[in-house]
Structures are given as structure tokens and as C-alpha cells.
Amino acid sequence: MLKQGKVAVYRRYPSTIILEYAVVDPPEAHLRLKIDPGRRTTGLVIVNDKTKAVAFAAQLNHRGRIVKQNRRRAVRRSRRNRKG
């Protein structure tokens, strides 16, 4: 589609393209995004409203806990190195 000129690069990172033409009569997909926020992971599901079938499901792991553990580890190491 890039070579045909139907789309253009909008951004390189994250990789995003943009349509070069207007969609006249887009088909209705009847899809719904459902989000289940959790403490450690967030669940994402795309469900077809008509058939109630799951079209896509994913889990998003949060980085907050990892970052906090790394920071605590660095503080402990610096405390040990200061002791003489």
C-alpha cells in the first residue's frame, strides 16, 4: 500500500501509517473493547456484539512493580557500599 500511494508513514516509532484517501462508507464492525484493570495486569478483550465471540484477547503486564523493585535493590546496594 505504501508503494501504491494509498498510505503514508505518519510516525516511524511507534510504527504508524495514515490513509491518503477518505473512506466513503466504512463497514460497521459491531466490535466492543472491554478493559479489566488489575493490580499487576490489565486484561483487554475485543468482543463481537452480535455473536458475543471473542475476536482478540490480551494481557498487559504493568511495569510499576518491576521499576520499584529495581530502585529498592539499588538503594540496598548503595547502603551496603557506604558501610565500612
C-alpha positions, 0 to 999 in steps of 0.5 A, a space after each residue: 500500500 505504501 508503494 501504491 500511494 494509498 498510505 503514508 508513514 505518519 510516525 516511524 516509532 511507534 510504527 504508524 501509517 495514515 490513509 491518503 484517501 477518505 473512506 466513503 462508507 466504512 463497514 460497521 464492525 459491531 466490535 466492543 473493547 472491554 478493559 479489566 484493570 488489575 493490580 499487576 495486569 490489565 486484561 483487554 478483550 475485543 468482543 463481537 456484539 452480535 455473536 458475543 465471540 471473542 475476536 482478540 484477547 490480551 494481557 498487559 503486564 504493568 511495569 510499576 512493580 518491576 521499576 520499584 523493585 529495581 530502585 529498592 535493590 539499588 538503594 540496598 546496594 548503595 547502603 551496603 557500599 557506604 558501610 565500612 
